[in-house]
């Protein structure tokens, strides 16, 4: 998953519109929409504006999505875990803890 895709998914999952985010971040809705579709690169400064305009829990959701996607792919999961820093392991544990209720909910349906 590419960076803009993770950002787009996060906004959709959290119910945040480009219009609302544009007002908070001081960017145009068109700029945000183009970034979400992968049509435009924002640069670090504008991306920081977007990220910091989001509520803290949405920022964390995005960061976890990016982190989890960074460890997906080929290779043994054990090798990936062994190569993680303490901070990365902490983020992984939090993400797993948040995912368990979702899995349990789906299994009950």
C-alpha positions, -999 to +999 in steps of 0.1 A: +000+000+000+013+034-010+015+063+014-014+083-002-035+051-002-030+047+036-039+084+041-070+080+019-081+049+038-076+066+071-098+095+062-125+073+049-124+050+079-125+080+103-152+099+083-130+129+075-138+149+044-113+168+023-133+200+028-131+198+066-094+189+065-086+216+040-101+242+063-081+229+093-048+226+074-051+257+053-049+238+020-074+235-008-098+205-010-085+199-046-049+196-033-060+171-007-082+152-032-053+149-057-030+137-030-055+110-019-058+098-055-020+098-060-022+125-086-001+151-067+028+150-043+024+173-013+059+178+000+069+175+036+056+209+047+021+205+033+019+169+045+027+180+080-001+206+078-025+178+069-013+154+096-013+180+124-047+192+115-061+157+122-074+148+156-047+129+176-065+095+174-067+098+136-030+107+134-023+075+154-046+054+132-028+066+101+006+059+117-004+024+127-017+018+092+016+029+076+036+009+102+016-023+097+018-020+060+055-015+062+060-050+078+037-068+053+052-084+023+076-112+017+097-127+044+093-144+077+073-124+102+097-136+130+127-120+111+108-088+108+099-087+145+135-095+155+147-065+135+122-040+150+132-013+175+115-011+209+093+018+195+082-003+165+074-033+187+053-010+210+034+003+180+028-033+167+015-044+201-009-015+203-021-022+167-027-058+175-045-049+207-068-026+188-074-052+161-085-080+184-119-066+192-125-060+155-117-097+147-139-109+176-168-087+164-165-101+128-163-137+141-196-133+160-215-123+128 
